[in-house]
C-alpha cells in the first residue's frame, strides 16, 4: 500500500474516533467502556476519564479462545469484563465504540457485557 494511502486511512480513522469520543466522557459514577480491535486481538477497558485511570480490562488473551472465532471470542471477552467490573462495584458505564461500527465483534462484546450485568 502506498505511503499516501496509509496516511489517508490513518487520518480517517483518527477523525472517526474523535467524532465519537467528543460526545462521550467517562465520569467516576459512570466510566467509559472503550473498545479496541486489532487484526489478531480484541480488547475492552473501563476507564475513569476524570482520574485518568483504567479501572479494569479484559482481552482475548485473558479468555480461552481455542477453536473459537471472532464473535465468540468477543462475547467471552465482554462477559469476562462484566465480571471484573462488578467485582470492582462498577455497574453503570458509557459505551465508547471508538471508530468501529456497532456490528460484529463490537456488538457481540457490548451485548455480552449487558448480559453480564453492566448497564449502558
C-alpha positions in Angstrom: 0.0 0.0 0.0 1.4 3.4 -0.9 2.5 5.8 1.8 -0.1 8.4 0.9 -2.9 5.8 1.1 -1.8 4.7 4.6 -1.7 8.3 5.8 -5.2 9.0 4.5 -6.6 5.9 6.1 -4.9 6.7 9.5 -6.3 10.2 9.4 -9.8 9.0 8.6 -9.6 6.5 11.5 -8.5 9.3 13.9 -11.2 11.6 12.7 -13.9 8.9 13.2 -12.6 8.2 16.7 -12.6 11.9 17.7 -16.1 12.4 16.3 -17.4 9.6 18.5 -15.4 10.4 21.6 -16.1 14.1 21.8 -19.7 13.2 23.0 -18.5 10.6 25.5 -16.9 11.4 28.8 -16.3 8.7 31.5 -17.1 10.0 34.9 -16.4 8.4 38.3 -20.1 7.4 38.6 -20.3 6.2 35.0 -16.9 5.3 33.5 -16.3 4.8 29.8 -16.2 1.2 28.3 -13.7 1.5 25.5 -13.3 -1.0 22.6 -10.1 -1.7 20.6 -9.9 -4.2 17.8 -6.8 -5.2 16.1 -6.5 -7.8 13.3 -5.5 -10.5 15.8 -6.8 -9.4 19.2 -9.8 -7.7 20.9 -9.6 -5.5 24.0 -12.1 -3.9 26.3 -11.3 -1.4 29.1 -13.3 0.5 31.6 -11.8 4.0 32.1 -12.4 6.8 34.5 -11.5 9.9 32.4 -11.7 12.3 35.4 -8.9 10.5 37.2 -7.2 9.1 34.1 -7.3 5.6 35.4 -8.2 2.2 33.9 -10.5 0.5 36.4 -10.5 -2.9 34.7 -9.8 -4.5 31.4 -10.2 -7.8 29.5 -8.9 -9.1 26.2 -9.0 -12.2 24.2 -5.6 -13.2 25.8 -7.4 -13.5 29.1 -10.1 -15.9 28.0 -9.7 -19.4 26.5 -10.4 -19.0 22.8 -9.1 -22.3 21.4 -11.3 -23.3 18.5 -13.4 -20.1 18.6 -13.6 -17.3 16.1 -14.2 -13.6 16.2 -17.7 -13.1 17.5 -17.5 -16.0 20.0 -14.3 -14.6 21.5 -15.7 -11.1 21.7 -18.7 -12.5 23.6 -16.4 -14.2 26.0 -14.3 -11.0 26.5 -17.5 -9.0 27.2 -18.7 -11.5 29.8 -15.3 -11.5 31.5 -15.1 -7.7 31.6 -18.6 -7.6 33.1 -17.5 -10.0 35.9 -14.4 -7.9 36.6 -16.3 -4.6 36.6 -19.0 -6.0 39.0 -16.2 -7.2 41.3 -14.9 -3.6 41.3 -18.5 -2.3 42.0 -18.9 -0.7 38.6 -22.4 -1.3 37.1 -23.1 1.8 35.0 -20.8 2.6 32.0 -20.9 4.7 28.9 -20.2 2.7 25.8 -17.4 4.0 23.5 -17.1 2.1 20.2 -14.3 4.3 19.1 -14.1 4.4 15.3 -15.6 1.0 14.8 -19.1 0.3 13.6 -21.5 -1.2 16.0 -21.8 -4.6 14.5 -19.9 -7.9 14.5 -17.3 -8.2 17.3 -18.1 -4.8 18.8 -21.8 -5.5 19.0 -21.3 -9.0 20.4 -19.0 -7.7 23.2 -21.4 -5.0 24.1 -24.4 -7.4 24.3 -22.4 -9.8 26.4 -21.4 -7.1 28.8 -25.0 -6.1 29.1 -26.0 -9.7 29.8 -23.2 -9.9 32.4 -24.8 -7.1 34.4 -23.4 -3.8 33.1 -25.9 -1.0 32.2 -25.3 1.4 29.3 
